[in-house]
Amino acid sequence: MSKIDIGIDTKDRETIAGGLKRLLADSYTLYLQTHNFHWNVTGPLFRELHLMFEEQYTELAEAVDDIAERIRTLGVPAPGTYQAFAQLSSIEEVVEIPEAKKMVEILTHGHEQVVKTCRHVLKEAQQGDDESTVALVSDRMRVHEKTAWMLRAMSQ
């Protein structure tokens, strides 16, 4: 295997990749929740929420690929199993099928949690002088902040 020489030392790459693994797990868990709620939402806001959740899980599906590829770019294997995601994620799995209003609350909290994870990873990337990860994580944070705002507005 060839040596990775992108101007970030091995220790920093591993630390940053560790944070990205947590971000990947949070994002994938949120993707699964959103997709589940898309399939199972009912009630007077069915159509609006069904379509909104579809937009959100589609966006998350692309995001998890970008995050995993960044982890690989740093020379670290990306997690890719339910077990790994469950161990790494700070988002709790929802077993029941809640009512629509509760779905919105759960997803709002999930997006807010991803923002918090982004903030931790952002600091690690800044300390490691990893501008590519900073850009990726900043973009992710902005998306999740906006999505949480939209979900909060929906529940008012």
N, C-alpha and C positions, 0 to 999 in steps of 0.2 A: 504494500500500500504506500502511496506517495505521501510525503509530508505536506501538511496544510500550512501554507505560508501566505496568509492574507492580512498580516499586520496585527493580529490579535493572538496573544499567547495562549497556550493550551489550557492553562488554569481558567483564564477568563472565558474562553470558548465553552468550556465545560460548565461553568457557573451560569453563563447566559443560556446555554442549551437547557440546563436544568429548569430555569425559569420559563423558558419557552415550552417545555414539556408540560408544566402546570397550566400554562395558557392554552395549550392544545387540548388538554384533558377537560378544562373548563368549557372551552368552545365546543368540543364534541358532545359533552354532556348537555349543554344548552341546545345544541342542534337536535339531539334526540328528544329532549323535552318539547321543543318547539314543533317538531315533526309529529310527535305523539298528539299534542294538543290540536294541531291542524286536522288530524284524522278524526279526533273525538269531540271537537267543540260542538255544542248545541245551544239553542236558545235564539232570542230575537236578533242577536248580533252575529248569528252564524256566518252569513256570507262575508261580512266585513272582516271578522276575525279569521275565518278560514283563509281568505286571500292574504291578509296581513301576515299570518303565521307562515304561509307558503313563501312570501317574499323574504321573510326573516330566515327560514331554514335554508333557502336557496343561497342566500348571502353567506350564511355560516358554513355551508358545504364547501364553498370556494375558500373561505378563510382557513379552515382546518388544513387544507392542502398547502396553502401558502406558509402556514406556521410550521407544518411538518417538513416542508422543503427547506425552510431556513435552518431548522435543527440539523438536517442532513448536510447543508452547506457548511455548518460549523464542525462537521466531522463526527457527529454523535448520532447513534440510532434513534429514530423517532418511535415513541410508543404507539401501538396500534391494536391493542386488545381492550375489551371491556374491563378486564381485571386491572390492567395498568391504568386505564382512565379512572376507574373507581378509586384506586389508591392515590392518584395524583390530584383529582378534582376537588375543589372546595365547594362545588355545587352539589347539593343533596339530590339524590334520585327521588322522583315522585312516583309512587306506586299506584295510587288511586287515580281515577279520572275526576278531577274537580269540576265544579261548575265554571262557566265561562269567565265570570268576574275573578274567581280565584286563579284561573289560568293566567290571566293578565297580571295579577299580583305576583305570582310565582316567576313568570318570565321577566317582569320588571326587576325583581330581586336578583335573578340570574344574570341579567345584563349589568346590573350594578356591581355584582361580585366579579364579573369579568373585568370591569373597569379597574377594580382594586388590584386584581392580579396583574393587569397591564402596568399599573403604576409601579409595582415591585419589580417587574421585569425591565421596565424602562430605566429604573435606577441602576440595575445590574449592567444593562447594555451601555449606559452612559459612562459608568465607571470603567468598563472594558474598552471604551472608545470604539464601540461597534455601531457605527452610524446606520448601517443597513437594518439591523434589528431595531434601532431607535425609530427609524422611519416606519417599519412594519408595525411595531407595537403602538406607535402614536396614531397611525391610521386606524388600527383596530379599536383603540380607546375611543376615538372620535365616533366611530360607528356605533359602539355600544352605549356611549353617553346619549347619542341622538335617539337610538332605539328605546332606551329606558325612558327618556322624556316623552316619546310618542305613546308608549304604553301607559305611562302615568296619566297623560292627557286623556287617554281612552277611558280610564277608570274614574274620571271626575264627573 
